[in-house]
């Protein structure tokens, strides 16, 4: 079960382009997270707390060739992304860093900034607790769920295929 406030971002946002270049060379994920999204929403860090949820428009993050943005989002403590539609970047981010992403077009359209949202991973239901509306989402395949649960592909490989 995932619970958090939702923070909505617009369509066709390339997350790598909106992190100011001066922060791209840091190796400190928390420092990078503090500046994530600042050009699109300067108050993001002041609003979002650990466990919150990003509700993304179409193609959020597409075109990104690096993992800076999703890693910083995860480092900030964002628990998941609700997407209007899956995109190439979503699968890569889910696999590489274990960021859970749930596809629900209606939820992506109807959930607003600051709504309290609950995601029940077992029943594939997103509930907007603020409006009392429920939405179903398309789950990842079981193999993908295992990779996400492990925290990404490298962690999955370590746990399942590397001996101590």
C-alpha positions in Angstrom: 0.0 0.0 0.0 1.3 3.5 -0.9 -0.2 6.6 0.6 0.8 10.2 -0.1 -0.1 13.6 -1.4 -0.1 14.0 -5.2 1.9 16.6 -7.1 0.9 17.0 -10.8 3.3 17.8 -13.6 2.4 18.7 -17.2 2.7 17.0 -20.5 6.0 16.4 -22.4 8.3 17.3 -19.5 11.9 16.3 -20.1 13.1 16.0 -16.5 16.8 16.1 -17.4 16.3 19.5 -19.0 14.6 21.1 -16.1 17.3 20.3 -13.5 19.7 23.2 -13.7 23.0 22.3 -15.3 24.9 23.5 -12.2 23.6 20.5 -10.3 24.2 17.7 -12.8 27.8 17.0 -11.7 27.0 16.3 -8.0 27.3 12.8 -6.7 25.0 13.6 -3.8 21.5 12.4 -4.7 19.9 14.4 -1.9 21.5 17.6 -3.2 20.3 16.8 -6.7 16.8 16.0 -5.3 16.7 19.4 -3.6 16.8 21.0 -7.1 14.7 18.5 -9.0 11.8 20.2 -10.8 12.8 23.6 -9.6 12.5 25.2 -13.0 9.0 23.9 -13.6 7.8 24.3 -9.9 10.2 26.2 -7.6 8.1 25.2 -4.6 8.3 21.4 -5.3 10.8 20.7 -2.5 8.8 22.7 -0.1 5.6 20.8 -0.9 6.7 17.3 -1.5 7.6 15.1 1.5 8.8 11.5 1.6 6.1 9.1 0.4 4.3 11.6 -1.9 3.3 10.7 -5.4 3.9 12.4 -8.8 1.0 12.4 -11.2 2.5 12.7 -14.6 1.1 13.9 -17.9 1.9 12.3 -21.3 5.5 11.5 -22.0 6.8 12.7 -18.7 10.6 12.3 -18.8 10.7 11.1 -22.4 13.8 11.9 -24.3 15.9 11.7 -21.2 19.2 9.9 -21.8 20.4 10.0 -18.2 18.9 8.8 -14.9 19.6 12.1 -12.9 16.0 13.1 -12.7 14.4 9.8 -11.6 17.2 9.1 -9.2 16.7 12.5 -7.6 13.0 12.0 -7.5 13.5 8.7 -5.7 16.1 10.2 -3.4 13.6 12.9 -2.4 11.4 10.0 -1.3 8.7 10.1 -4.0 7.0 6.7 -3.6 5.6 6.3 -7.1 4.4 7.9 -10.3 0.9 7.7 -11.6 1.0 8.1 -15.4 -1.7 8.8 -17.9 0.2 6.5 -20.2 3.3 4.4 -20.0 6.3 5.7 -22.0 9.7 4.2 -22.8 11.4 6.2 -20.0 9.0 4.8 -17.4 10.0 1.2 -18.0 13.7 2.1 -17.9 13.3 4.0 -14.7 11.2 1.3 -13.1 13.9 -1.3 -14.1 17.0 0.7 -13.3 16.0 2.3 -10.0 12.9 0.5 -8.9 10.6 3.5 -9.2 7.0 2.1 -9.2 4.9 3.5 -12.0 1.2 2.9 -12.4 -0.7 3.6 -15.7 -4.2 5.0 -15.3 -5.3 7.6 -17.8 -8.4 8.7 -15.8 -6.4 9.0 -12.5 -3.8 11.0 -14.4 -6.4 13.5 -15.6 -8.6 13.7 -12.5 -6.2 13.7 -9.5 -5.2 17.3 -8.5 -2.3 18.8 -6.7 -2.4 18.1 -3.0 -5.0 15.3 -3.2 -4.5 12.5 -0.7 -4.0 9.3 -2.7 -3.7 5.7 -1.8 -2.4 3.0 -4.2 -3.3 -0.6 -3.4 -0.7 -2.6 -5.3 -2.5 -5.9 -4.6 -5.9 -4.9 -6.0 -4.6 -2.5 -8.8 -6.7 0.3 -7.4 -5.8 4.0 -7.0 -8.1 5.8 -4.5 -8.3 9.6 -4.4 -9.1 9.9 -0.7 -9.9 13.6 -1.2 -12.6 13.1 -3.8 -13.5 9.4 -2.8 -13.0 8.3 -6.4 -11.3 5.0 -7.4 -9.4 4.2 -10.5 -8.0 0.9 -11.8 -4.4 0.8 -13.1 -2.5 -1.5 -15.4 0.0 -3.5 -13.4 3.5 -4.4 -14.5 4.2 -8.1 -15.3 5.2 -10.1 -12.2 8.9 -10.2 -13.3 8.9 -6.3 -13.4 7.2 -6.2 -10.0 10.0 -8.3 -8.5 12.6 -6.0 -10.0 10.9 -2.9 -8.7 10.4 -4.4 -5.2 14.1 -5.2 -5.0 14.9 -1.5 -5.7 16.0 -1.9 -9.3 17.8 -4.3 -11.6 21.2 -4.2 -9.9 19.7 -4.9 -6.5 17.5 -7.7 -8.0 20.6 -9.3 -9.6 22.6 -9.0 -6.3 19.8 -10.6 -4.3 18.9 -13.4 -6.7 22.1 -14.3 -8.6 25.2 -13.2 -6.6 26.4 -15.5 -3.8 27.9 -14.0 -0.6 
